[in-house]
Amino acid sequence: MPVARLDDLITATIDVVAPTHGIDPAAIVREPIEPRAGEKPYEELMTEDEATRAVDLGDMFAVLPSIEVSPEVRAAYADLPSAPAGAYRSDRVEPLGLTGVRDLVAEAFESERRAEIPA
């Protein structure tokens, strides 16, 4: 899963979406806000504890419950490889650059616009 800096995501979204509404991206004022108490500067999608009971589904991980799992559930995941050990956190992955983020935003925005067009 790609990681993006929030500033790059904001910049890319403004660059892609503003012109479609006739707005010059440079005319949009951005005001930074301070982090809230207890707010982390990263996202943790899977903790170290969860990783010990997670399996790799290929394009995602499935974290099995920490409580007793039914035999049917256990059997359904028995042949899958384990997820990598350790927490899965955004601060441990190299983030995409602005160009990569802009490409993802443009692709998602275009996909949404196509979905809104009546057939």
C-alpha positions in Angstrom: 0.0 0.0 0.0 1.5 3.4 -0.9 2.2 6.0 1.7 1.8 9.7 1.0 2.6 12.8 2.9 -0.5 14.8 3.8 1.0 18.0 2.3 1.5 16.1 -1.0 -2.0 14.8 -0.9 -3.5 18.2 -0.4 -1.3 19.8 -3.1 -2.1 17.0 -5.6 -5.9 17.2 -4.9 -5.9 21.0 -5.4 -3.8 20.7 -8.6 -6.1 18.0 -10.0 -9.6 19.2 -8.9 -9.5 23.0 -8.8 -9.0 23.5 -12.6 -12.1 21.3 -13.2 -14.1 24.0 -11.4 -12.5 26.9 -13.1 -10.3 27.7 -10.0 -6.6 28.5 -10.2 -4.9 26.2 -7.8 -2.6 29.1 -6.7 -5.7 31.0 -5.5 -6.5 28.4 -2.9 -5.3 29.5 0.6 -4.0 26.7 2.8 -3.7 27.2 6.5 -1.7 24.7 8.5 -3.1 23.5 11.8 -1.2 22.2 14.8 -1.5 18.5 15.7 -4.0 17.7 18.4 -2.9 16.3 21.8 -2.1 12.7 21.4 -2.2 12.7 17.6 0.5 10.6 15.9 2.4 11.8 12.9 1.9 8.3 11.2 -0.8 5.7 10.7 -0.5 2.3 12.1 -2.6 -0.2 10.1 -1.4 -3.3 11.9 0.2 -3.5 15.3 3.1 -5.9 16.2 0.6 -8.0 18.2 -1.8 -8.2 15.3 1.0 -9.2 12.9 1.6 -12.4 14.9 -1.9 -13.6 14.0 -2.2 -12.1 10.5 -2.1 -13.9 7.1 -1.1 -12.5 3.7 -4.0 -12.6 1.2 -1.8 -11.1 -1.5 -3.2 -7.6 -1.8 -4.1 -7.3 1.9 -3.6 -8.8 5.3 -6.3 -10.6 7.3 -5.9 -10.2 11.1 -7.4 -13.2 12.8 -9.1 -12.6 16.2 -7.1 -12.7 19.4 -9.9 -14.8 20.9 -10.5 -18.5 20.1 -11.3 -18.9 16.5 -13.7 -21.5 15.2 -12.2 -24.5 13.4 -13.9 -23.4 10.2 -12.2 -20.0 10.2 -8.9 -21.5 11.2 -9.1 -24.0 8.3 -10.0 -21.3 5.8 -6.8 -19.5 6.5 -4.5 -22.4 7.3 -2.7 -22.6 4.0 -2.0 -18.9 3.6 1.5 -17.4 4.4 1.9 -15.4 7.6 2.1 -11.6 7.3 5.5 -10.1 7.8 6.5 -9.8 11.4 6.2 -6.3 13.1 3.9 -3.4 12.9 2.7 -2.1 9.6 3.1 1.7 9.9 3.3 4.5 7.5 6.5 6.0 9.0 8.4 2.8 8.1 7.7 3.0 4.4 9.2 5.4 1.8 6.4 7.8 0.8 5.5 8.5 -2.8 6.7 11.7 -4.2 4.3 14.5 -5.3 4.2 13.2 -8.9 3.2 9.7 -7.7 0.5 11.1 -5.4 -0.8 13.4 -8.2 -1.1 10.5 -10.6 -3.1 8.5 -8.0 -5.4 11.4 -7.3 -5.9 12.1 -11.0 -6.7 8.4 -11.6 -9.2 8.3 -8.7 -10.8 11.6 -9.7 -11.2 10.5 -13.3 -12.7 7.2 -12.2 -15.2 9.0 -10.0 -16.2 11.4 -12.8 -16.7 8.5 -15.2 -18.9 6.7 -12.6 -21.1 9.8 -12.3 -21.9 10.0 -16.0 -25.2 8.4 -16.7 -25.1 5.5 -19.2 
